[in-house]
């Protein structure tokens, strides 16, 4: 019986995913210089695989590599909002349609439970936990949809818009509006109303989320690019109370 070929991954390839996750969680923020030395210590590797991994993320548009300055986390632009948010909205729309077709009672109960916990954190003003549960809800739609390629496109696009989707301090009004839209979404899923959930997700991304993103980049334009963090804790589980998803 022929054996299956072994799939070997280089060291730098194994670093791409955790580095991408650090950006999504806000541990590395838009405009910040990537602290290579601290990352080497954190992952127990030399600079070579770290730099190779950073090149991969730069090719994805997540980072910018500047001559004599190293890599910085890319800041999203107005043009990218116009380009990427409609793509994200289309992906979420399709995930909503498929999720309503394929969701089991257990799937729907899981999303409802996540929503209720997210609401508890919203009421308490616990932004970090709100972020975590919010992201789990959005990802749950793709998991329930059961389309691996769709999920891959979603993660790739999400990483490109990380600066506006995961590290944005919203006003209380914006936060409340996002929560109200989530309430409508979970109700549509419970009713297995695919067209309604799809429309809600699309409007959520192109309306509320894109609007907050534009406000975010306008604020960034008024601020200088932050210097590289010098505290070791900056890449070791740094809490990001301003990190919110919508």
C-alpha positions in Angstrom: 0.0 0.0 0.0 1.6 3.3 -1.1 2.3 5.8 1.7 1.0 9.3 1.6 3.7 11.9 0.8 4.9 13.9 3.8 4.1 17.6 3.9 6.9 19.5 5.3 6.6 23.1 6.4 9.5 25.5 6.9 10.0 27.3 10.2 9.0 30.6 8.8 5.7 29.2 7.4 4.8 28.0 10.9 5.3 31.5 12.2 3.0 33.3 9.8 -0.3 32.2 11.5 0.6 33.2 15.0 2.0 36.5 13.8 -1.1 37.2 11.8 -3.2 36.3 14.9 -1.2 38.9 17.0 -2.2 41.5 14.5 -5.8 40.5 14.5 -5.9 40.6 18.3 -4.3 44.0 18.4 -1.0 42.9 20.0 0.7 44.5 17.1 -1.2 47.7 16.1 -1.6 49.7 12.9 1.4 51.9 12.4 3.6 50.2 14.9 7.1 48.9 14.1 7.3 45.1 14.4 9.7 44.3 17.3 11.7 41.6 15.8 14.0 41.0 18.7 11.1 40.5 21.1 9.4 38.1 18.6 12.6 36.1 18.4 12.6 35.7 22.1 8.9 34.9 22.3 9.0 32.2 19.6 12.5 30.9 20.4 13.8 31.5 16.9 16.5 33.5 15.1 15.7 36.6 13.1 15.9 34.9 9.7 12.6 32.9 10.0 10.9 35.9 11.6 11.9 38.1 8.7 10.8 35.5 6.2 7.4 35.3 7.9 7.2 39.1 7.9 7.8 39.0 4.1 4.8 36.7 3.7 2.6 39.0 5.7 3.9 42.0 3.7 2.9 40.2 0.5 -0.6 39.9 1.9 -0.7 43.6 2.5 -0.8 43.2 6.3 2.7 44.7 6.8 4.9 47.2 5.1 8.6 46.6 4.9 10.5 50.0 4.8 14.2 50.4 3.9 16.4 50.7 7.0 13.3 50.7 9.3 12.1 47.2 9.2 8.4 46.1 9.1 5.5 48.1 10.3 1.9 47.1 10.7 0.0 48.6 7.7 -2.5 51.3 8.2 -5.7 50.9 6.1 -6.6 53.6 3.7 -9.9 55.0 2.4 -9.2 53.3 -0.9 -8.8 50.0 0.8 -12.1 50.4 2.6 -13.8 51.0 -0.7 -12.1 47.9 -2.1 -12.1 45.4 0.8 -15.3 46.1 2.7 -17.6 45.1 -0.1 -15.6 41.9 -0.5 -16.0 41.2 3.2 -19.7 42.0 3.0 -20.2 39.5 0.1 -18.3 36.8 2.0 -20.4 37.3 5.1 -23.6 37.4 3.1 -22.8 34.1 1.5 -21.8 32.6 4.9 -25.2 33.8 6.3 -27.1 32.1 3.5 -25.3 28.8 3.9 -25.4 28.9 7.7 -29.2 29.1 7.6 -29.4 26.2 5.2 -27.1 23.9 7.2 -27.4 25.0 10.8 -28.4 22.3 13.3 -30.3 23.1 16.5 -27.0 22.7 18.3 -25.3 25.2 16.0 -28.0 27.8 16.6 -28.0 27.2 20.3 -24.2 27.7 20.3 -24.5 31.1 18.5 -27.3 32.2 20.8 -25.1 31.3 23.8 -22.2 33.3 22.4 -24.5 36.2 21.7 -25.9 36.2 25.3 -22.4 36.2 26.7 -21.3 39.0 24.4 -24.3 41.0 25.6 -23.3 40.5 29.2 -19.8 41.9 28.4 -21.4 44.8 26.5 -23.6 45.7 29.5 -20.5 45.6 31.8 -18.3 47.6 29.4 -15.8 44.7 29.2 -14.4 45.4 25.8 -11.8 42.7 25.5 -14.3 39.9 26.2 -16.9 41.6 24.0 -14.3 41.4 21.2 -13.6 37.8 21.7 -17.2 36.7 21.7 -18.1 39.0 18.8 -15.4 37.5 16.7 -16.5 34.0 17.6 -20.0 34.7 16.4 -18.8 36.0 13.0 -16.5 33.0 12.7 -19.3 30.6 13.7 -21.3 31.6 10.6 -18.5 30.5 8.4 -17.9 27.3 10.4 -21.6 26.4 10.2 -21.6 27.2 6.4 -19.0 24.4 6.1 -17.2 25.8 3.1 -13.4 25.7 3.6 -12.6 27.9 0.7 -15.1 30.6 1.8 -13.6 30.5 5.3 -10.1 30.9 3.9 -11.1 33.9 1.9 -12.7 35.4 4.9 -9.6 35.0 7.1 -7.4 36.5 4.4 -9.7 39.5 4.0 -10.2 39.9 7.7 -6.4 40.2 8.2 -6.2 42.9 5.6 -8.8 45.0 7.4 -7.6 44.2 10.9 -6.9 47.8 11.8 -10.5 48.8 11.4 -12.3 45.7 12.5 -10.4 44.8 15.6 -8.5 47.8 17.0 -11.0 50.6 16.9 -12.3 52.5 19.9 -15.9 53.2 19.1 -18.2 55.6 20.7 -20.9 54.2 23.0 -23.5 55.0 20.3 -21.6 53.1 17.6 -21.1 50.2 20.0 -24.8 50.1 20.9 -25.7 50.2 17.2 -23.5 47.2 16.5 -25.0 45.2 19.3 -28.5 46.0 18.1 -27.6 44.7 14.7 -26.2 41.5 16.2 -29.5 40.9 18.0 -31.3 41.0 14.7 -28.7 38.6 13.2 -29.1 35.9 15.8 -32.9 36.1 15.5 -32.6 35.7 11.7 -30.4 32.6 12.2 -32.8 31.2 14.7 -35.6 31.6 12.2 -33.3 30.1 9.5 -34.1 33.1 7.4 -31.1 33.0 5.0 -32.0 36.1 2.9 -32.6 38.2 6.0 -29.4 37.1 7.7 -27.5 37.7 4.5 -28.9 41.2 4.1 -28.2 42.0 7.7 -24.6 40.9 7.5 -24.0 42.8 4.3 -25.5 46.0 5.7 -23.6 45.5 8.9 -20.3 45.4 7.2 -20.9 48.1 4.5 -22.7 50.4 6.9 -21.8 50.3 10.6 -18.4 48.7 10.2 -17.2 50.7 7.2 -18.4 54.0 8.9 -16.5 53.3 12.0 -13.5 52.3 9.9 -13.5 55.7 8.1 -13.8 57.5 11.4 -10.8 55.5 12.6 -8.5 56.3 9.7 -9.4 60.0 10.0 -8.3 59.9 13.6 -5.1 58.1 12.6 -4.3 60.7 10.0 -4.1 63.3 12.8 -1.7 61.2 14.8 2.1 60.5 14.3 3.1 56.9 13.5 3.9 55.3 17.0 7.5 54.4 17.8 8.3 50.7 18.2 7.3 49.4 21.7 10.3 49.1 24.1 8.6 47.1 26.8 8.8 43.4 26.6 5.2 43.0 27.6 4.2 44.6 24.4 4.1 41.2 22.6 3.4 39.1 25.7 -0.3 38.9 26.1 -0.8 42.7 26.1 -4.3 43.5 26.9 -6.0 45.8 24.4 -9.1 47.3 26.1 -9.7 49.5 23.0 -10.0 46.4 20.7 -13.5 46.0 19.4 -15.1 44.1 16.6 -18.4 45.1 15.1 
